[in-house]
Amino acid sequence: MSQEGPEFARSVPNGCIEIACMKGSHVVSVTGPRREPLVRRLPPRSTVVGVRLRPGVPADVIGATATELTDSALNLDELWGRSAVAAAERIALAATPRDAARVLEQELAARCSAAPARDPLVAEIVGRLQPWQRGRVGELTSELFMSPRQLRRRCVAAFGFPPKTLHRILRFQGFLSLAQAFKRHDVSVAWLAATAGYFDQAHLTRDCVGLAGVTPRAFLEEMRASCGANHDHRVSLAGAHRALVANRVASLDELRAAG
């Protein structure tokens, strides 16, 4: 993804490992899976390119473990050495943001091809915890034939935190996906909360304050004001968008009635 930034950018937990570089900085940063929001101040009209490794992609792809990266940020050269510096130099010389992002993609593609395969059980856990599944975390142990302790251990090793935390993060990403998909329609926050799988709007508000640092209305308004036309969330939220919309919205008439 590329972003021609505002003066600040609020990033919320998504369960991903994020690798990013501000064009011209000669430093590639790695941010691990997080449980709290991260607000960065960017120079006006700066361009940031980055890649997200979806939840469950092994952290050893970049030479670390999930527990080492959780709630932390470091420079990629601490893991990759000179090759990270060389990648940052090529990013700085790239003619366009798309070309700059391609540099990161090529580096990661080469490392992914040599890395261990993704754990199929971890992939199944991620799939079952997605907001459109409507399942409960407690049901996973019987469905996957494992004890609660085993489930927790596998999740901490893969994501850096237990399954309930991942479920909370993925549900919030579902809310953001719906907000992005229906930003041109007059839908209520209450409808977005219910469709994303929250008990009620108060439940969403608690999670939003914890994961984004502000209320849902304030966060959505901030997204509209700061992202504008130069930061499209559809790429990041495409999977949640397709599934939630297909499973929860039968028609535009239903959508308007619910709003």
Protein Blocks (a to p, Z undefined) as FASTA:
>chain_A
ZZdddfbdcdddehiacddddehklpacdddddfbdcdddddehiacddddddehiafkl
nopafklmgopacdfklmnommlmmmmmmmmmpmbfklmmmmmmmmmmmmmmmmccddfk
lmmmmmmmpmklopafklmmmmnopafklmmmmmmmmnopafklmmmmmmmmmmmmmmmm
mmmbccdfklmmmmnopablmlmmmmmmmmnopafklmmmmmmmmnmmmlcfklmmmmmm
mmmmmmmmmbfklmmmmZZ
